[in-house]
């Protein structure tokens, strides 16, 4: 039972990698800039991971609000751009 979950997880990860590879190849064949593609990839990943991260932060401590934390991260990210 436990090993089937491991195999299913590995299969899911490989399918995600294969889909990402196909999408990358298709977008580069259409002429998408690599910089634009990386930006979109990171934006989609951030949008996908934000609910999980906010739940994790909310459950761990009573620190600053989620909005303050997001604003700090955004400010640090903008100031680190060349």
N, C-alpha and C positions, 0 to 999 in steps of 0.2 A: 504494500500500500504506500509506504513512504517513498520507495524508489520510483514509483510511477509518477509521483508529483515532481520529483527531480527531473525525470525525462520530459514530462510535459512542460516544465519551466524552461528547460534547455531548448526544446522545440519551439516554444513561443518566442524566445529571444532570437533564435536563428531566423524565424519567419519575419520578425521585426527588422533584423539586419538586412535580410534579402529584400524586403519591401523598401527600405531606405536606400539600398543600393540601386534598385530599379528606378525609384523616383529621382535620385541624384543623376543617374545616367540620362534619363529622359529630359530633365531640366537643363542639363549642360548641353545636350544635343539641340535644344531649342534656343540656346544662346544666352542663358542666364549667367550673369556675372557670379563668380565664386564668392565675392564679398556679400552680394545680395542674398545668395543662397544660405551662407552661414548665418547671416542676420535672421532670416526667416526661420531657419532651423532652431536657433536659440530662442527666438520669440515663441515658437510653438512649444518648445520644451518647457519654457518658463510658465506659460499659461497652463500646460498640462500638470506641472508639478506644484503650482501655487496652492491649490486646495489641500494637497497632502502635507505640504510644509506648514501651512497655517494651522491645520489641525494638530500637527506635532508640536508646534510652538505653543499653542493654546493649552495643550495638555501638560506641558512640562513645567512652566513657571508663570508667576504673576509679574512679569517684567513690563517693559513698555508696550504700548498697544501695537497691534499688527500694522496699523497705518504708519506709525512712527518707525517701526522696523523696516517696512518697505521703502519709506522715504529715505532712510539712511542708506540702504543698499543702493537705491537709484542714484542718490547724490554721490556716493563713492564710485559708482560705475561711470557716471558722467564725468567726474573730475579725473578719472584715470584714462580717459580717451586722449589720443595724441593730438 
